[in-house]
């Protein structure tokens, strides 16, 4: 695992399976995708922390719904994508922009990852990635506004990050994702080992995230679209060999939609 950054990252559970990620250092905090203000405020109060910034990845309500209430109490910058559906953003960011959280001691580069939504972004810095709903542990999001080639390209951007990058996605979907991955690649030994280790975490009600990019490359079928067993699984769905990895991705994503 990489060395930890000079701040803590804490999951705040919300709704059925969301994680709202709080970054904290000293008495300062920032939050990523606060879909619900109540658990965030409860955590801040309990830990005697002061909110200093909000980071948003996309417009869905379970990621932005708590922002107005947080802003009633804390007058802080809100960083997020150029998307007219999010009216609370004070600092719009695009590919390559840098977001500096001075009081946390963190700087993130913005990566545009359209697919789940057309304006989805991720934040990367110090081998830490906040990817919203683009990449999940052993899976990826549905495409509500993007195309399979877009989503595949976005995932390839994230797969190109250092293998020891820890990524913090927004949902605890891991065990269902592993069940699907095993259907795609039943011969993947690394995946079989992951199924056991992640199941042990869930039995203790512990998060399966963060995970590393390297582990995803070894076990996540949506990052393995050039691998023979994944291509064969896609071919079985299509009735022919897919033309390229993006078509492989499209075939297995469609399969997952109905799995």
C-alpha positions in Angstrom: 0.0 0.0 0.0 1.2 3.6 -0.6 2.2 5.8 2.2 -0.8 7.6 3.7 -1.3 11.2 2.9 -0.9 13.8 5.6 -4.6 13.8 6.4 -7.3 11.3 7.4 -10.0 10.0 5.1 -13.1 8.8 7.0 -16.2 7.1 5.5 -19.5 8.5 6.8 -22.3 6.0 5.8 -25.5 7.4 4.4 -28.7 6.1 2.8 -28.6 2.4 2.1 -25.1 2.0 0.8 -23.5 5.4 0.2 -20.2 6.5 1.6 -19.7 10.3 2.1 -16.0 10.8 2.4 -14.6 13.3 5.0 -11.1 14.5 4.8 -9.7 15.8 8.1 -6.6 17.4 9.5 -6.4 19.1 12.8 -9.8 20.8 13.3 -10.4 21.3 9.5 -12.5 19.0 7.3 -13.7 18.7 3.7 -16.3 16.4 2.4 -16.8 14.7 -0.9 -20.3 14.2 -2.4 -22.4 15.0 0.7 -25.7 13.6 -0.4 -27.1 13.9 3.1 -26.1 16.7 5.5 -27.3 15.0 8.7 -24.7 12.3 9.1 -22.0 14.8 8.0 -23.0 17.4 10.5 -23.3 14.7 13.2 -19.7 13.6 12.5 -18.4 17.1 12.4 -20.0 18.0 15.7 -18.9 14.8 17.4 -15.3 15.3 16.3 -15.4 19.1 16.8 -14.4 19.7 13.2 -15.0 22.8 11.0 -16.0 22.3 7.4 -13.7 24.1 5.0 -14.6 22.8 1.5 -17.0 20.6 -0.5 -16.0 18.5 -3.5 -18.7 17.2 -5.9 -18.3 14.6 -8.7 -21.7 14.7 -10.4 -25.3 16.0 -10.1 -27.2 13.0 -8.7 -29.1 13.8 -5.5 -27.4 11.2 -3.4 -24.2 13.1 -4.0 -25.3 16.7 -3.7 -28.5 16.7 -1.7 -26.9 17.7 1.6 -25.0 20.7 0.2 -27.6 23.5 0.8 -28.0 22.5 4.5 -24.2 22.4 4.9 -23.9 25.8 3.4 -26.4 27.3 5.8 -23.9 26.5 8.6 -20.6 26.8 6.8 -19.7 29.4 4.2 -17.2 27.3 2.2 -16.2 26.8 -1.5 -18.0 24.1 -3.4 -15.9 22.6 -6.2 -17.6 20.6 -9.0 -18.1 20.0 -12.7 -19.5 22.5 -15.2 -23.1 21.2 -15.1 -26.0 23.5 -15.0 -28.0 21.0 -12.9 -25.8 21.8 -9.9 -26.5 25.4 -8.8 -24.5 25.4 -5.5 -21.1 25.2 -7.1 -18.8 28.2 -6.5 -15.7 26.9 -8.3 -16.3 25.0 -11.6 -13.5 22.8 -12.6 -12.5 20.9 -15.7 -9.9 18.4 -16.9 -6.4 19.3 -15.6 -7.6 21.9 -13.1 -6.1 21.7 -9.6 -8.1 22.0 -6.4 -6.1 23.0 -3.4 -7.5 22.3 0.1 -5.0 24.4 2.0 -6.3 23.7 5.5 -6.3 20.0 4.8 -2.9 20.0 3.1 -4.3 18.3 0.0 -4.2 19.1 -3.7 -6.2 17.3 -6.3 -6.1 17.2 -10.1 -9.4 17.1 -11.8 -10.0 14.2 -14.3 -13.1 14.3 -16.5 -14.7 10.8 -16.6 -18.0 11.0 -18.5 -20.2 7.9 -18.8 -22.3 7.5 -15.7 -23.3 11.2 -16.3 -22.1 13.5 -19.1 -20.3 15.9 -16.7 -18.8 13.4 -14.1 -15.4 14.3 -12.7 -12.9 12.6 -10.3 -10.2 14.1 -8.0 -6.7 12.6 -7.9 -3.7 13.5 -5.7 -1.0 11.8 -3.7 -2.2 8.4 -4.9 -5.7 9.1 -3.6 -8.7 9.1 -6.0 -12.2 10.2 -5.3 -14.1 8.8 -8.3 -17.8 9.2 -7.3 -19.8 6.6 -9.3 -17.4 6.0 -12.2 -15.3 3.1 -10.8 -16.6 0.8 -8.0 -14.7 -1.9 -6.2 -14.8 -4.8 -8.7 -17.3 -2.9 -10.9 -18.4 0.3 -12.5 -21.4 2.5 -12.7 -24.3 2.2 -15.1 -24.3 4.6 -18.1 -27.2 7.0 -17.7 -25.9 9.7 -20.0 -22.8 8.5 -21.7 -21.9 5.9 -24.3 -19.9 2.6 -23.8 -16.8 4.0 -25.6 -17.0 7.1 -23.3 -17.2 5.0 -20.2 -14.5 2.6 -21.3 -12.2 5.5 -22.0 -13.0 7.1 -18.6 -12.2 3.8 -16.9 -9.0 3.5 -18.9 -7.9 7.0 -17.6 -8.3 5.8 -14.0 -6.6 2.4 -14.7 -3.6 4.4 -16.0 -3.0 5.9 -12.5 -0.3 4.3 -10.3 -1.3 0.8 -9.3 -1.0 1.6 -5.6 -3.5 4.5 -5.9 -6.3 4.1 -3.3 -9.7 4.9 -4.7 -12.7 6.0 -2.7 -15.9 5.3 -4.5 -19.3 6.3 -3.3 -21.1 3.0 -2.8 -20.7 -0.4 -1.0 -21.6 -2.5 -4.0 -18.5 -4.8 -3.8 -20.0 -8.2 -3.1 -22.6 -8.0 -5.8 -19.9 -6.8 -8.2 -17.7 -9.7 -7.2 -20.5 -12.2 -7.9 -20.9 -10.8 -11.4 -17.1 -10.7 -12.0 -16.9 -14.4 -11.1 -19.5 -15.1 -13.8 -17.4 -13.3 -16.3 -14.0 -14.7 -15.3 -14.6 -17.9 -13.3 -10.9 -18.8 -13.7 -9.5 -15.6 -12.1 -7.6 -16.8 -9.0 -7.0 -13.2 -7.8 -10.7 -12.6 -8.0 -11.4 -15.8 -5.9 -9.0 -14.5 -3.3 -10.7 -11.1 -3.3 -14.1 -12.7 -2.8 -12.9 -14.3 0.4 -11.1 -11.2 1.8 -13.9 -8.8 1.0 -16.5 -11.1 2.4 -14.6 -11.2 5.6 -14.7 -7.4 5.8 -18.4 -7.3 5.2 -19.1 -10.0 7.8 -17.6 -7.5 10.3 -19.6 -4.6 8.7 -16.4 -3.0 7.5 -16.0 -1.1 4.2 -14.4 -2.9 1.3 -13.1 0.5 0.1 -10.7 2.0 -0.4 -9.3 -0.5 -2.8 -6.3 0.0 -5.1 -6.1 0.5 -8.9 -3.8 -2.5 -9.1 -6.3 -4.8 -7.4 -9.0 -3.6 -9.9 -6.7 -4.3 -12.9 -6.3 -7.8 -11.5 -10.0 -8.5 -10.7 -12.4 -6.0 -12.2 -13.8 -7.2 -15.5 -14.5 -3.7 -16.6 -10.8 -2.9 -16.5 -9.9 -6.3 -18.1 -11.6 -5.9 -21.5 -8.4 -7.0 -23.3 -8.2 -10.3 -21.4 -9.0 -13.5 -23.2 -11.6 -14.8 -20.7 -13.4 -11.5 -20.6 -13.4 -11.3 -24.4 -14.8 -14.8 -24.5 -17.5 -13.9 -22.1 -18.5 -10.9 -24.2 -18.4 -13.0 -27.4 -20.8 -15.5 -25.8 -23.2 -12.6 -25.2 -22.8 -11.1 -28.7 -22.7 -14.3 -30.7 -19.4 -13.1 -32.3 -16.0 -11.8 -31.2 -16.1 -8.2 -30.2 -14.3 -5.8 -32.5 -12.3 -4.0 -29.7 -12.1 -3.6 -25.9 -14.8 -0.9 -26.0 -17.2 -3.4 -27.6 -16.2 -6.0 -25.0 -17.0 -3.5 -22.3 -20.4 -2.7 -23.8 -21.3 -6.3 -23.9 -20.4 -7.1 -20.3 -21.9 -3.8 -19.0 -25.2 -4.8 -20.7 -24.9 -8.2 -19.1 -24.4 -6.7 -15.7 -27.4 -4.4 -16.1 -29.6 -7.6 -16.2 -27.5 -9.9 -14.0 
